Amino acid sequence: MLTKTVFLSALASALLILMPWVLGAQVSGYDATRFISELGALDMPNRSMANGAFFLIGAFWMGTTEAVRKGLEPAPMDPWIRFGVIAFAASYIGSVIFPCDYQCPVGGSFNQTVHNTLIWVLYAGAFVAAVRMPLPGRVGLGRTLKVLTVVCFMSMQLAAWERDWWPGIWQRAYEACFVVLWWLWLNNLYSRKEAE
């Protein structure tokens, strides 16, 4: 079960971190300062590729979470972590169903309104999961990453209103912190399980 969990975690992590860079490199005028969801915006070229990638990111994070849960049996998985990661994954799938308008404005169409509310609430799941992940007491990196995750998430919220604050940079940093915390937590989880 550990091999499957590590493989799925590696695949989900790679998709989350690399796909926005790969897709963004193919769109003229797009850069890392813009939101990732802009790649799937209604008037964006390569929208279908972005939507396929968003669906895969969501599906693999859901599958990874389920693999971890099953690997922990008979012990339960922390429900805040489980549902936080599932909500985060659902935000990527939801952005396919409710894509943002071009340049993801604060206001706009019905899709944009849903995107700015429901999808953002789900996207906060990684924030909740990251804060809840128990790490060994000696892991200063874990504590620092938790604080950075909070700072990046809050900065991203502010940057959503003030576009000059590079919302895409904060978003990518938020996701990178989450991925590193996930791996630290997974390592801690399986180290404890092997010690039993």
Backbone as JSON Lines, residues from 0, in Angstrom:
{"i":0,"aa":"M","n":[0.82,-1.2,0.0],"ca":[0.0,0.0,0.0],"c":[0.87,1.26,0.0]}
{"i":1,"aa":"L","n":[2.03,1.21,0.68],"ca":[2.91,2.36,0.74],"c":[3.4,2.76,-0.65]}
{"i":2,"aa":"T","n":[3.77,1.78,-1.46],"ca":[4.25,2.06,-2.81],"c":[3.18,2.76,-3.63]}
{"i":3,"aa":"K","n":[1.95,2.28,-3.54],"ca":[0.84,2.89,-4.27],"c":[0.61,4.32,-3.8]}
{"i":4,"aa":"T","n":[0.64,4.54,-2.5],"ca":[0.43,5.87,-1.94],"c":[1.52,6.83,-2.37]}
{"i":5,"aa":"V","n":[2.76,6.38,-2.32],"ca":[3.88,7.23,-2.72],"c":[3.79,7.55,-4.21]}
{"i":6,"aa":"F","n":[3.46,6.55,-5.03],"ca":[3.32,6.78,-6.47],"c":[2.21,7.79,-6.76]}
{"i":7,"aa":"L","n":[1.04,7.6,-6.15],"ca":[-0.07,8.53,-6.38],"c":[0.26,9.92,-5.87]}
{"i":8,"aa":"S","n":[0.92,10.0,-4.72],"ca":[1.31,11.31,-4.17],"c":[2.3,12.01,-5.1]}
{"i":9,"aa":"A","n":[3.25,11.25,-5.63],"ca":[4.23,11.84,-6.56],"c":[3.55,12.33,-7.83]}
{"i":10,"aa":"L","n":[2.63,11.54,-8.35],"ca":[1.92,11.93,-9.57],"c":[1.04,13.15,-9.32]}
{"i":11,"aa":"A","n":[0.28,13.14,-8.23],"ca":[-0.59,14.27,-7.9],"c":[0.23,15.53,-7.67]}
{"i":12,"aa":"S","n":[1.35,15.4,-6.97],"ca":[2.22,16.55,-6.7],"c":[2.81,17.11,-7.99]}
{"i":13,"aa":"A","n":[3.29,16.22,-8.85],"ca":[3.88,16.66,-10.12],"c":[2.84,17.37,-10.99]}
{"i":14,"aa":"L","n":[1.64,16.81,-11.06],"ca":[0.58,17.46,-11.84],"c":[0.28,18.85,-11.29]}
{"i":15,"aa":"L","n":[0.16,18.96,-9.98],"ca":[-0.2,20.23,-9.35],"c":[0.87,21.3,-9.56]}
{"i":16,"aa":"I","n":[2.12,20.91,-9.43],"ca":[3.2,21.89,-9.53],"c":[3.61,22.17,-10.98]}
{"i":17,"aa":"L","n":[3.69,21.14,-11.8],"ca":[4.24,21.31,-13.15],"c":[3.24,21.73,-14.22]}
{"i":18,"aa":"M","n":[2.01,21.22,-14.15],"ca":[1.05,21.49,-15.24],"c":[0.77,22.97,-15.46]}
{"i":19,"aa":"P","n":[0.58,23.78,-14.42],"ca":[0.37,25.21,-14.7],"c":[1.54,25.86,-15.43]}
{"i":20,"aa":"W","n":[2.76,25.45,-15.11],"ca":[3.93,26.01,-15.79],"c":[3.96,25.57,-17.25]}
{"i":21,"aa":"V","n":[3.7,24.29,-17.49],"ca":[3.71,23.75,-18.85],"c":[2.62,24.41,-19.69]}
{"i":22,"aa":"L","n":[1.41,24.47,-19.15],"ca":[0.3,25.07,-19.88],"c":[0.51,26.57,-20.08]}
{"i":23,"aa":"G","n":[0.98,27.25,-19.05],"ca":[1.21,28.69,-19.14],"c":[2.26,29.06,-20.17]}
{"i":24,"aa":"A","n":[3.25,28.2,-20.34],"ca":[4.31,28.46,-21.32],"c":[3.79,28.43,-22.75]}
{"i":25,"aa":"Q","n":[2.64,27.79,-22.97],"ca":[2.08,27.68,-24.31],"c":[1.14,28.82,-24.67]}
{"i":26,"aa":"V","n":[0.85,29.7,-23.71],"ca":[-0.1,30.79,-23.95],"c":[0.64,32.12,-24.01]}
{"i":27,"aa":"S","n":[0.56,32.76,-25.15],"ca":[1.22,34.04,-25.34],"c":[0.62,35.08,-24.38]}
{"i":28,"aa":"G","n":[1.48,35.81,-23.7],"ca":[1.03,36.87,-22.79],"c":[0.69,36.4,-21.38]}
{"i":29,"aa":"Y","n":[0.67,35.1,-21.16],"ca":[0.37,34.59,-19.82],"c":[1.68,34.42,-19.05]}
{"i":30,"aa":"D","n":[1.68,34.81,-17.79],"ca":[2.87,34.59,-16.96],"c":[2.45,34.15,-15.56]}
{"i":31,"aa":"A","n":[3.43,33.82,-14.75],"ca":[3.18,33.23,-13.42],"c":[2.55,34.21,-12.44]}
{"i":32,"aa":"T","n":[2.45,35.48,-12.79],"ca":[1.8,36.43,-11.88],"c":[0.28,36.35,-11.96]}
{"i":33,"aa":"R","n":[-0.22,35.64,-12.95],"ca":[-1.68,35.51,-13.13],"c":[-2.18,34.21,-12.51]}
{"i":34,"aa":"F","n":[-3.46,34.21,-12.14],"ca":[-4.05,33.02,-11.52],"c":[-3.95,31.81,-12.43]}
{"i":35,"aa":"I","n":[-3.78,30.65,-11.83],"ca":[-3.72,29.4,-12.57],"c":[-5.04,29.15,-13.3]}
{"i":36,"aa":"S","n":[-6.15,29.46,-12.65],"ca":[-7.46,29.19,-13.26],"c":[-7.7,30.01,-14.53]}
{"i":37,"aa":"E","n":[-6.91,31.07,-14.74],"ca":[-7.03,31.84,-15.98],"c":[-6.7,30.99,-17.2]}
{"i":38,"aa":"L","n":[-5.92,29.95,-17.01],"ca":[-5.58,29.06,-18.13],"c":[-6.82,28.35,-18.67]}
{"i":39,"aa":"G","n":[-7.84,28.17,-17.83],"ca":[-9.09,27.53,-18.26],"c":[-10.21,28.51,-18.48]}
{"i":40,"aa":"A","n":[-9.9,29.81,-18.54],"ca":[-10.92,30.85,-18.72],"c":[-11.63,30.66,-20.06]}
{"i":41,"aa":"L","n":[-12.85,31.18,-20.12],"ca":[-13.71,30.96,-21.28],"c":[-13.08,31.36,-22.61]}
{"i":42,"aa":"D","n":[-12.35,32.45,-22.67],"ca":[-11.79,32.93,-23.93],"c":[-10.3,32.64,-24.09]}
{"i":43,"aa":"M","n":[-9.79,31.73,-23.31],"ca":[-8.35,31.45,-23.33],"c":[-8.02,30.38,-24.37]}
{"i":44,"aa":"P","n":[-6.93,30.57,-25.15],"ca":[-6.52,29.5,-26.05],"c":[-6.03,28.3,-25.23]}
{"i":45,"aa":"N","n":[-6.13,27.14,-25.77],"ca":[-5.73,25.9,-25.08],"c":[-6.57,25.62,-23.83]}
{"i":46,"aa":"R","n":[-7.76,26.19,-23.79],"ca":[-8.65,26.01,-22.64],"c":[-8.94,24.54,-22.37]}
{"i":47,"aa":"S","n":[-9.16,23.77,-23.43],"ca":[-9.5,22.35,-23.24],"c":[-8.34,21.58,-22.62]}
{"i":48,"aa":"M","n":[-7.11,21.91,-22.99],"ca":[-5.95,21.26,-22.36],"c":[-5.88,21.61,-20.88]}
{"i":49,"aa":"A","n":[-6.11,22.87,-20.56],"ca":[-6.08,23.3,-19.16],"c":[-7.17,22.6,-18.37]}
{"i":50,"aa":"N","n":[-8.37,22.51,-18.93],"ca":[-9.46,21.85,-18.23],"c":[-9.17,20.37,-18.0]}
{"i":51,"aa":"G","n":[-8.56,19.72,-18.98],"ca":[-8.17,18.33,-18.8],"c":[-7.15,18.19,-17.68]}
{"i":52,"aa":"A","n":[-6.19,19.11,-17.64],"ca":[-5.17,19.09,-16.58],"c":[-5.8,19.35,-15.22]}
{"i":53,"aa":"F","n":[-6.73,20.31,-15.15],"ca":[-7.4,20.61,-13.88],"c":[-8.18,19.4,-13.38]}
{"i":54,"aa":"F","n":[-8.85,18.72,-14.31],"ca":[-9.6,17.52,-13.92],"c":[-8.66,16.44,-13.39]}
{"i":55,"aa":"L","n":[-7.54,16.24,-14.07],"ca":[-6.57,15.24,-13.61],"c":[-5.98,15.59,-12.25]}
{"i":56,"aa":"I","n":[-5.66,16.86,-12.05],"ca":[-5.13,17.29,-10.75],"c":[-6.13,16.97,-9.65]}
{"i":57,"aa":"G","n":[-7.39,17.34,-9.86],"ca":[-8.43,17.05,-8.86],"c":[-8.62,15.57,-8.63]}
{"i":58,"aa":"A","n":[-8.7,14.81,-9.7],"ca":[-8.94,13.36,-9.58],"c":[-7.78,12.66,-8.87]}
{"i":59,"aa":"F","n":[-6.54,13.03,-9.22],"ca":[-5.4,12.36,-8.58],"c":[-5.25,12.74,-7.11]}
{"i":60,"aa":"W","n":[-5.57,13.98,-6.74],"ca":[-5.51,14.33,-5.32],"c":[-6.6,13.61,-4.54]}
{"i":61,"aa":"M","n":[-7.76,13.45,-5.13],"ca":[-8.82,12.67,-4.45],"c":[-8.39,11.22,-4.29]}
{"i":62,"aa":"G","n":[-7.84,10.63,-5.35],"ca":[-7.38,9.25,-5.29],"c":[-6.24,9.06,-4.3]}
{"i":63,"aa":"T","n":[-5.34,10.01,-4.24],"ca":[-4.22,9.95,-3.3],"c":[-4.73,9.98,-1.86]}
{"i":64,"aa":"T","n":[-5.68,10.85,-1.61],"ca":[-6.26,10.95,-0.26],"c":[-6.92,9.64,0.14]}
{"i":65,"aa":"E","n":[-7.63,9.04,-0.78],"ca":[-8.29,7.76,-0.49],"c":[-7.25,6.66,-0.26]}
{"i":66,"aa":"A","n":[-6.17,6.67,-1.03],"ca":[-5.11,5.66,-0.84],"c":[-4.47,5.8,0.54]}
{"i":67,"aa":"V","n":[-4.24,7.03,0.98],"ca":[-3.68,7.25,2.32],"c":[-4.66,6.76,3.37]}
{"i":68,"aa":"R","n":[-5.94,7.08,3.21],"ca":[-6.95,6.64,4.17],"c":[-6.97,5.13,4.29]}
{"i":69,"aa":"K","n":[-6.97,4.46,3.15],"ca":[-6.99,2.99,3.16],"c":[-5.7,2.41,3.76]}
{"i":70,"aa":"G","n":[-4.59,3.08,3.51],"ca":[-3.31,2.62,4.05],"c":[-3.22,2.75,5.56]}
{"i":71,"aa":"L","n":[-4.0,3.64,6.12],"ca":[-3.99,3.83,7.57],"c":[-4.89,2.86,8.32]}
{"i":72,"aa":"E","n":[-5.8,2.21,7.6],"ca":[-6.75,1.33,8.28],"c":[-6.02,0.32,9.15]}
{"i":73,"aa":"P","n":[-6.52,-0.02,10.31],"ca":[-7.81,0.31,10.89],"c":[-7.85,1.67,11.57]}
{"i":74,"aa":"A","n":[-6.71,2.37,11.67],"ca":[-6.72,3.71,12.27],"c":[-7.41,4.68,11.32]}
{"i":75,"aa":"P","n":[-8.15,5.63,11.85],"ca":[-8.82,6.59,10.97],"c":[-7.87,7.7,10.51]}
{"i":76,"aa":"M","n":[-8.19,8.28,9.39],"ca":[-7.46,9.46,8.91],"c":[-8.14,10.68,9.5]}
{"i":77,"aa":"D","n":[-7.36,11.68,9.88],"ca":[-7.94,12.92,10.42],"c":[-8.95,13.46,9.41]}
{"i":78,"aa":"P","n":[-10.23,13.62,9.82],"ca":[-11.25,14.06,8.87],"c":[-11.01,15.45,8.31]}
{"i":79,"aa":"W","n":[-10.38,16.33,9.09],"ca":[-10.09,17.68,8.58],"c":[-9.08,17.63,7.45]}
{"i":80,"aa":"I","n":[-8.09,16.76,7.59],"ca":[-7.1,16.62,6.52],"c":[-7.75,15.97,5.31]}
{"i":81,"aa":"R","n":[-8.48,14.89,5.55],"ca":[-9.12,14.17,4.45],"c":[-10.05,15.08,3.65]}
{"i":82,"aa":"F","n":[-10.98,15.71,4.34],"ca":[-11.95,16.53,3.62],"c":[-11.34,17.83,3.12]}
{"i":83,"aa":"G","n":[-10.3,18.32,3.78],"ca":[-9.6,19.5,3.28],"c":[-8.95,19.25,1.93]}
{"i":84,"aa":"V","n":[-8.26,18.11,1.82],"ca":[-7.6,17.78,0.55],"c":[-8.65,17.46,-0.51]}
{"i":85,"aa":"I","n":[-9.71,16.77,-0.14],"ca":[-10.78,16.47,-1.11],"c":[-11.43,17.76,-1.59]}
{"i":86,"aa":"A","n":[-11.67,18.71,-0.69],"ca":[-12.25,20.0,-1.1],"c":[-11.3,20.74,-2.04]}
{"i":87,"aa":"F","n":[-10.02,20.73,-1.72],"ca":[-9.02,21.35,-2.59],"c":[-9.05,20.72,-3.98]}
{"i":88,"aa":"A","n":[-9.09,19.39,-4.02],"ca":[-9.16,18.67,-5.3],"c":[-10.44,19.03,-6.04]}
{"i":89,"aa":"A","n":[-11.54,19.11,-5.31],"ca":[-12.83,19.46,-5.92],"c":[-12.81,20.87,-6.5]}
{"i":90,"aa":"S","n":[-11.99,21.76,-5.94],"ca":[-11.9,23.12,-6.48],"c":[-11.33,23.11,-7.89]}
{"i":91,"aa":"Y","n":[-10.39,22.22,-8.15],"ca":[-9.83,22.1,-9.5],"c":[-10.87,21.54,-10.47]}
{"i":92,"aa":"I","n":[-11.61,20.53,-10.03],"ca":[-12.66,19.98,-10.89],"c":[-13.78,21.0,-11.07]}
{"i":93,"aa":"G","n":[-14.11,21.71,-10.0],"ca":[-15.15,22.75,-10.08],"c":[-14.79,23.88,-11.02]}
{"i":94,"aa":"S","n":[-13.5,24.18,-11.14],"ca":[-13.1,25.26,-12.04],"c":[-13.27,24.87,-13.5]}
{"i":95,"aa":"V","n":[-13.39,23.57,-13.77],"ca":[-13.71,23.11,-15.13],"c":[-15.19,23.38,-15.4]}
{"i":96,"aa":"I","n":[-16.03,23.13,-14.4],"ca":[-17.47,23.32,-14.55],"c":[-17.84,24.8,-14.52]}
{"i":97,"aa":"F","n":[-17.19,25.56,-13.64],"ca":[-17.44,27.0,-13.52],"c":[-16.14,27.76,-13.78]}
{"i":98,"aa":"P","n":[-15.74,27.86,-15.05],"ca":[-14.48,28.55,-15.35],"c":[-14.61,30.05,-15.09]}
{"i":99,"aa":"C","n":[-13.48,30.67,-14.84],"ca":[-13.52,32.11,-14.64],"c":[-13.63,32.8,-16.01]}
{"i":100,"aa":"D","n":[-14.04,34.05,-15.97],"ca":[-14.05,34.86,-17.18],"c":[-12.59,35.2,-17.52]}
{"i":101,"aa":"Y","n":[-12.39,35.72,-18.72],"ca":[-11.05,36.09,-19.14],"c":[-10.42,37.04,-18.11]}
{"i":102,"aa":"Q","n":[-9.22,36.76,-17.68],"ca":[-8.44,37.48,-16.69],"c":[-9.03,37.4,-15.28]}
{"i":103,"aa":"C","n":[-9.96,36.5,-15.04],"ca":[-10.54,36.26,-13.71],"c":[-10.84,37.55,-12.94]}
{"i":104,"aa":"P","n":[-11.77,38.37,-13.45],"ca":[-12.08,39.62,-12.75],"c":[-12.78,39.36,-11.42]}
{"i":105,"aa":"V","n":[-12.84,40.38,-10.58],"ca":[-13.51,40.27,-9.28],"c":[-15.0,40.05,-9.49]}
{"i":106,"aa":"G","n":[-15.6,40.73,-10.46],"ca":[-17.01,40.55,-10.8],"c":[-17.11,40.04,-12.22]}
{"i":107,"aa":"G","n":[-18.33,39.69,-12.62],"ca":[-18.49,39.22,-13.99],"c":[-19.71,38.36,-14.16]}
{"i":108,"aa":"S","n":[-19.59,37.33,-14.96],"ca":[-20.7,36.44,-15.29],"c":[-21.08,35.56,-14.09]}
{"i":109,"aa":"F","n":[-22.14,34.76,-14.28],"ca":[-22.57,33.81,-13.25],"c":[-21.44,32.84,-12.94]}
{"i":110,"aa":"N","n":[-20.78,32.32,-14.0],"ca":[-19.65,31.41,-13.79],"c":[-18.56,32.06,-12.93]}
{"i":111,"aa":"Q","n":[-18.27,33.32,-13.21],"ca":[-17.24,34.02,-12.44],"c":[-17.65,34.18,-10.98]}
{"i":112,"aa":"T","n":[-18.92,34.47,-10.75],"ca":[-19.41,34.61,-9.37],"c":[-19.27,33.3,-8.61]}
{"i":113,"aa":"V","n":[-19.67,32.19,-9.24],"ca":[-19.53,30.88,-8.6],"c":[-18.04,30.56,-8.4]}
{"i":114,"aa":"H","n":[-17.26,30.87,-9.4],"ca":[-15.82,30.63,-9.32],"c":[-15.2,31.39,-8.15]}
{"i":115,"aa":"N","n":[-15.61,32.64,-7.97],"ca":[-15.05,33.47,-6.91],"c":[-15.57,33.13,-5.52]}
{"i":116,"aa":"T","n":[-16.64,32.36,-5.43],"ca":[-17.19,32.02,-4.12],"c":[-16.98,30.54,-3.81]}
{"i":117,"aa":"L","n":[-17.76,29.68,-4.44],"ca":[-17.71,28.25,-4.13],"c":[-16.33,27.65,-4.39]}
{"i":118,"aa":"I","n":[-15.76,27.96,-5.52],"ca":[-14.45,27.37,-5.86],"c":[-13.38,27.85,-4.88]}
{"i":119,"aa":"W","n":[-13.43,29.13,-4.49],"ca":[-12.45,29.65,-3.54],"c":[-12.61,29.02,-2.16]}
{"i":120,"aa":"V","n":[-13.85,28.78,-1.76],"ca":[-14.08,28.12,-0.46],"c":[-13.48,26.71,-0.49]}
{"i":121,"aa":"L","n":[-13.73,25.98,-1.57],"ca":[-13.16,24.64,-1.71],"c":[-11.63,24.69,-1.76]}
{"i":122,"aa":"Y","n":[-11.11,25.68,-2.45],"ca":[-9.66,25.82,-2.6],"c":[-8.97,26.02,-1.25]}
{"i":123,"aa":"A","n":[-9.7,26.58,-0.29],"ca":[-9.16,26.77,1.06],"c":[-8.95,25.44,1.79]}
{"i":124,"aa":"G","n":[-9.44,24.35,1.22],"ca":[-9.26,23.03,1.84],"c":[-7.8,22.68,2.07]}
{"i":125,"aa":"A","n":[-6.92,23.06,1.15],"ca":[-5.49,22.78,1.33],"c":[-4.94,23.55,2.52]}
{"i":126,"aa":"F","n":[-5.45,24.74,2.73],"ca":[-5.08,25.56,3.88],"c":[-5.46,24.86,5.18]}
{"i":127,"aa":"V","n":[-6.7,24.37,5.24],"ca":[-7.2,23.67,6.43],"c":[-6.39,22.39,6.67]}
{"i":128,"aa":"A","n":[-6.2,21.61,5.61],"ca":[-5.45,20.35,5.74],"c":[-4.01,20.61,6.18]}
{"i":129,"aa":"A","n":[-3.38,21.6,5.58],"ca":[-1.98,21.89,5.91],"c":[-1.81,22.28,7.38]}
{"i":130,"aa":"V","n":[-2.72,23.1,7.87],"ca":[-2.64,23.53,9.26],"c":[-2.87,22.37,10.22]}
{"i":131,"aa":"R","n":[-3.71,21.41,9.82],"ca":[-4.05,20.27,10.67],"c":[-3.02,19.14,10.65]}
{"i":132,"aa":"M","n":[-2.13,19.12,9.67],"ca":[-1.19,18.01,9.54],"c":[-0.23,17.97,10.72]}
{"i":133,"aa":"P","n":[-0.3,16.89,11.53],"ca":[0.65,16.78,12.64],"c":[2.02,16.36,12.13]}
{"i":134,"aa":"L","n":[3.03,17.08,12.56],"ca":[4.4,16.77,12.16],"c":[5.21,16.55,13.43]}
{"i":135,"aa":"P","n":[6.33,15.83,13.34],"ca":[7.15,15.62,14.54],"c":[7.59,16.96,15.11]}
{"i":136,"aa":"G","n":[7.72,17.03,16.43],"ca":[8.07,18.27,17.11],"c":[9.38,18.89,16.65]}
{"i":137,"aa":"R","n":[10.3,18.09,16.17],"ca":[11.61,18.61,15.77],"c":[11.63,19.18,14.35]}
{"i":138,"aa":"V","n":[10.53,19.12,13.66],"ca":[10.5,19.57,12.27],"c":[10.18,21.07,12.22]}
{"i":139,"aa":"G","n":[11.21,21.89,12.33],"ca":[11.03,23.34,12.23],"c":[10.57,23.74,10.84]}
{"i":140,"aa":"L","n":[11.01,22.98,9.84],"ca":[10.59,23.24,8.46],"c":[9.07,23.14,8.34]}
{"i":141,"aa":"G","n":[8.48,22.14,9.0],"ca":[7.03,21.97,8.95],"c":[6.29,23.16,9.52]}
{"i":142,"aa":"R","n":[6.74,23.64,10.67],"ca":[6.1,24.81,11.29],"c":[6.24,26.04,10.39]}
{"i":143,"aa":"T","n":[7.44,26.22,9.86],"ca":[7.68,27.35,8.97],"c":[6.78,27.27,7.74]}
{"i":144,"aa":"L","n":[6.66,26.07,7.17],"ca":[5.81,25.9,5.99],"c":[4.33,26.14,6.31]}
{"i":145,"aa":"K","n":[3.91,25.75,7.5],"ca":[2.52,26.02,7.89],"c":[2.26,27.53,7.94]}
{"i":146,"aa":"V","n":[3.2,28.27,8.54],"ca":[3.07,29.73,8.6],"c":[3.1,30.3,7.18]}
{"i":147,"aa":"L","n":[4.02,29.81,6.35],"ca":[4.09,30.29,4.96],"c":[2.82,29.97,4.19]}
{"i":148,"aa":"T","n":[2.23,28.81,4.44],"ca":[0.97,28.45,3.78],"c":[-0.11,29.46,4.13]}
{"i":149,"aa":"V","n":[-0.21,29.8,5.41],"ca":[-1.19,30.79,5.86],"c":[-0.91,32.15,5.22]}
{"i":150,"aa":"V","n":[0.35,32.58,5.24],"ca":[0.72,33.87,4.66],"c":[0.42,33.9,3.16]}
{"i":151,"aa":"C","n":[0.79,32.84,2.46],"ca":[0.54,32.79,1.01],"c":[-0.95,32.8,0.7]}
{"i":152,"aa":"F","n":[-1.73,32.05,1.48],"ca":[-3.17,32.0,1.23],"c":[-3.8,33.37,1.47]}
{"i":153,"aa":"M","n":[-3.45,34.02,2.57],"ca":[-4.0,35.34,2.87],"c":[-3.53,36.38,1.84]}
{"i":154,"aa":"S","n":[-2.27,36.31,1.46],"ca":[-1.75,37.24,0.45],"c":[-2.44,37.03,-0.89]}
{"i":155,"aa":"M","n":[-2.72,35.78,-1.21],"ca":[-3.44,35.48,-2.45],"c":[-4.84,36.09,-2.41]}
{"i":156,"aa":"Q","n":[-5.49,36.04,-1.24],"ca":[-6.82,36.62,-1.12],"c":[-6.77,38.13,-1.36]}
{"i":157,"aa":"L","n":[-5.78,38.79,-0.77],"ca":[-5.62,40.23,-0.98],"c":[-5.26,40.53,-2.43]}
{"i":158,"aa":"A","n":[-4.4,39.71,-3.0],"ca":[-3.97,39.92,-4.38],"c":[-5.11,39.7,-5.37]}
{"i":159,"aa":"A","n":[-6.14,38.96,-4.97],"ca":[-7.3,38.77,-5.85],"c":[-8.0,40.1,-6.08]}
{"i":160,"aa":"W","n":[-7.93,40.98,-5.1],"ca":[-8.56,42.31,-5.23],"c":[-7.6,43.33,-5.82]}
{"i":161,"aa":"E","n":[-6.34,43.23,-5.47],"ca":[-5.32,44.15,-5.96],"c":[-4.42,43.38,-6.93]}
{"i":162,"aa":"R","n":[-4.75,43.38,-8.19],"ca":[-4.05,42.54,-9.17],"c":[-2.57,42.87,-9.31]}
{"i":163,"aa":"D","n":[-2.14,44.02,-8.88],"ca":[-0.72,44.35,-8.99],"c":[0.12,43.57,-8.0]}
{"i":164,"aa":"W","n":[-0.51,42.82,-7.12],"ca":[0.21,42.08,-6.08],"c":[0.56,40.67,-6.52]}
{"i":165,"aa":"W","n":[0.49,40.35,-7.76],"ca":[0.9,39.06,-8.31],"c":[0.17,37.87,-7.7]}
{"i":166,"aa":"P","n":[-1.11,37.78,-7.9],"ca":[-1.87,36.68,-7.28],"c":[-1.38,35.29,-7.69]}
{"i":167,"aa":"G","n":[-0.89,35.15,-8.91],"ca":[-0.42,33.84,-9.36],"c":[0.82,33.37,-8.63]}
{"i":168,"aa":"I","n":[1.69,34.3,-8.26],"ca":[2.89,33.94,-7.5],"c":[2.49,33.41,-6.13]}
{"i":169,"aa":"W","n":[1.57,34.12,-5.47],"ca":[1.09,33.68,-4.15],"c":[0.39,32.33,-4.26]}
{"i":170,"aa":"Q","n":[-0.38,32.15,-5.33],"ca":[-1.09,30.88,-5.51],"c":[-0.11,29.73,-5.69]}
{"i":171,"aa":"R","n":[0.89,29.92,-6.51],"ca":[1.87,28.86,-6.73],"c":[2.67,28.57,-5.46]}
{"i":172,"aa":"A","n":[3.01,29.6,-4.7],"ca":[3.73,29.4,-3.43],"c":[2.85,28.65,-2.43]}
{"i":173,"aa":"Y","n":[1.56,28.97,-2.39],"ca":[0.6,28.29,-1.52],"c":[0.55,26.8,-1.85]}
{"i":174,"aa":"E","n":[0.45,26.48,-3.13],"ca":[0.38,25.09,-3.55],"c":[1.71,24.36,-3.29]}
{"i":175,"aa":"A","n":[2.82,25.04,-3.5],"ca":[4.13,24.42,-3.24],"c":[4.3,24.11,-1.74]}
{"i":176,"aa":"C","n":[3.9,25.05,-0.88],"ca":[3.97,24.8,0.57],"c":[3.09,23.61,0.94]}
{"i":177,"aa":"F","n":[1.89,23.56,0.37],"ca":[0.99,22.45,0.66],"c":[1.62,21.11,0.26]}
{"i":178,"aa":"V","n":[2.23,21.06,-0.92],"ca":[2.83,19.81,-1.41],"c":[3.98,19.37,-0.49]}
{"i":179,"aa":"V","n":[4.84,20.28,-0.09],"ca":[5.95,19.91,0.8],"c":[5.41,19.44,2.15]}
{"i":180,"aa":"L","n":[4.4,20.14,2.68],"ca":[3.78,19.7,3.94],"c":[3.16,18.32,3.79]}
{"i":181,"aa":"W","n":[2.52,18.08,2.65],"ca":[1.93,16.76,2.4],"c":[3.0,15.68,2.52]}
{"i":182,"aa":"W","n":[4.15,15.89,1.89],"ca":[5.22,14.89,1.91],"c":[5.82,14.73,3.31]}
{"i":183,"aa":"L","n":[5.99,15.82,4.03],"ca":[6.48,15.71,5.41],"c":[5.49,14.93,6.27]}
{"i":184,"aa":"W","n":[4.21,15.24,6.09],"ca":[3.16,14.55,6.86],"c":[3.11,13.07,6.5]}
{"i":185,"aa":"L","n":[3.18,12.77,5.2],"ca":[3.15,11.38,4.74],"c":[4.34,10.6,5.3]}
{"i":186,"aa":"N","n":[5.51,11.2,5.26],"ca":[6.7,10.56,5.81],"c":[6.53,10.3,7.31]}
{"i":187,"aa":"N","n":[6.03,11.29,8.03],"ca":[5.79,11.14,9.47],"c":[4.77,10.04,9.74]}
{"i":188,"aa":"L","n":[3.73,10.01,8.94],"ca":[2.65,9.04,9.11],"c":[3.16,7.61,8.95]}
{"i":189,"aa":"Y","n":[3.89,7.37,7.88],"ca":[4.36,6.02,7.62],"c":[5.54,5.63,8.51]}
{"i":190,"aa":"S","n":[6.33,6.59,8.97],"ca":[7.39,6.29,9.93],"c":[6.79,5.82,11.24]}
{"i":191,"aa":"R","n":[5.73,6.5,11.68],"ca":[5.05,6.1,12.91],"c":[4.4,4.74,12.75]}
{"i":192,"aa":"K","n":[3.81,4.51,11.57],"ca":[3.12,3.23,11.34],"c":[4.12,2.07,11.34]}
{"i":193,"aa":"E","n":[5.29,2.28,10.75],"ca":[6.32,1.23,10.72],"c":[6.87,0.96,12.12]}
{"i":194,"aa":"A","n":[6.91,1.99,12.96],"ca":[7.44,1.84,14.32],"c":[6.5,1.03,15.22]}
{"i":195,"aa":"E","n":[5.22,0.95,14.85],"ca":[4.24,0.22,15.67],"c":[4.42,-1.27,15.58]}
